[in-house]
């Protein structure tokens, strides 16, 4: 037990001696303090700053230049689009307004479907236009949808093919949603999506 106390005392003595020696030498104490503060400043301030300035860092010059170039390219592309939009002729504007009007235009759609049916040699027996409910998300955004439901009579495979080709080539934008064809009855039912601009 006496030997344990003696070993503990001998372990504590070197630390006490070191403290006394530093205390008795103010110059040494000052140097140790300056070195400790310098190490803290280096690891807490200088090293993170250097890391920020390196490639991939928050303040990297090369990364900032790359971001600037990307922004300049995006701005140039936007300017080209603006110039192209301003250079559109009145005839082209009318064509665009026809292809994507600012309203569902049910009477216009009825005329288009009737003329497409007549050109294909089929008879348009029913026509209905409705807008999807707001809950399905298609009524929001810059472009909205109008759903057209039509029924055709006197339909053969060839005539249906002509009707669908004419629908596809129409200047007005259409999307075929569903098709039912009964060759025995010579009838067909189609659900078609039409689009218009939301200016509200």
N, C-alpha and C positions, 0 to 999 in steps of 0.2 A: 504494500500500500504506500509506503514511504517512497518507493521507487517510482510509482505512478505519479505522485505529486511532484516529484523532482523532474520527471520527463515533461509534465504539463508546464511547469515553471520554465524549463529550458526552451519549450516551444514558444511561450509567450515572450520570452526575453528578446529574441532577435527582432520581433516586431516593435517592441518598446524601444529597443536600442535604435532601430531605424528611424522611428518617430523623433526620438531625442536628437539624433544626428541631423535630421532634416531641419528640426526646430533650431538647432544651434548653428545652422548654416543658412541664413536667409537667401543667399544667392541660389543655392541648390533648390530651395523651396520655390523660389520664383521661376526657375527654369522648368521644374516639374509642372507647375501651374500653367505656364505659358504653353508647354507641350500638350497638356491635357485640353486646354481651350482650343489650341490649333487643330488637334485631332477632331474635336467636336465640330468645329467650323468646317473642316474639310469634308467630313462624312455627312453632315447635316445640310450644308449649303453648297459647297463647291462641287462635290460629286453629283448631286441631283441636277445642278445647273448644267454641268458638262453633258450629262445623259440627255437632258432636254435638247441641247444643241446638236447632238449626234443624229444621224439618219434614223428616222422612225420616232424621234422625240417630238414633244409638243411644240418646240420652238425651232425645229430643224429647217434650215434655209431651203434645202433641196425639196423637202416635202411641201413647204409653203409655196415654192415656185411651181411645183406640180399641181397643187390645188388651184393656184392662180391660172395656170394654163387651161385646166379643165373648165373653170368658170368662164374664161375668155372664149373657149370653143363653144360652150353652151350659149353664151350671149350672141356670138356670131351666127349660130344656127337659128336662134330666135329672130335675129334681124333679117335673115334670109326668108324665113317664113312670113314675117311681117311685110317685107317688100313684095313677096309673091302674092300675098293676099291683097295688097294695094294695087297690084298690076292686073288683077282679074277684070276682064271686060264686063260690060253690063249684060251681054248675051250669056256669058259664062255664069254670071251671078244668077240670072233667071233659071239657067239649067240646074245649078246647085240648089236653088230654092224649090225647084220641082222635085229633085231627087231626095231632098231632105227638108220638107216644109216645116213651118213653125207651128203647125196644128195637125191633128190626126187627119182632117180633111176627108170625112166619110163620103161625101158626094163625089169627090175626085177619085177616091178609091173605087167606088161603084162603077164609075165610067171606065176606069182602067180595066177592071175585071170583066166588064161586059164586052169591051173591045177585044181583050185577049181571048175570051170565050168565042166570040164571033169569028176571029181570025183562025181559031183552031177547029171551027165547025162544030162546037158543042154549045149547049144551051145552059145559061146561068139561071138556075131555078130559085136559089135563095142566097142572100147576102147579109152579113151582120158584122158590125165593127164594135169592139169593146176594148176598154183599157184595163190592164191588170191592176189588181188592188195594190195599195201602197205597202201592204205587209210583205209582199214577195220581193221588194227592192227594185223592181224594174221601172217604177214610176218616179224614181229619184235619179238625179244626175243630169248631165247636159243633154243626153239623148234619151228619149222615152219611146216606149213600144205601144203599138196598137195591134190588137189581135183581130184578124179577119177570118171569119168562118163562111165558107161558100159550099154550095152543092151544085154539081154539074149533071146534066142529062145528055143523052145521045153520045155517050163516051165510048170510044174504042181505044185500044192500046195506042195506035198511031196518033189519034187525035189528042189523047192525054199527053203523049210525048211532045207534041207540037205546043200544047198549052204550057207545059212546064218549061220548055225551052224558051218560049216567049216571055214567061214570067221571070226567068233567069236573066234574059237579055234586056229586060225593061229598065228604063232610066231610073224609075222609082226603086228604092232599095226594099227588097223583099227577102224573107227567109222562110222556107217551107218547114213548118213545125210537125205536121202529121198529114198522112194521106191514106184514105181508104178507097179502094176501087173494086167495083162489082161488075165484072165483064158480062155476067148473065143478064143483069138488069140494065147495063149500059149507063151506070151512074158512078159518081165519084164524090167524095167529100174531102175538103182540104182545110187545114188550119194554117194560116200564113201570118207571119209577123211583119208589120210595117213599122218604120221608124220616123220620128219627127223631133225637132229641136225643142228643148225646154227653155224658153226665154224668161221664165218667171224667177 
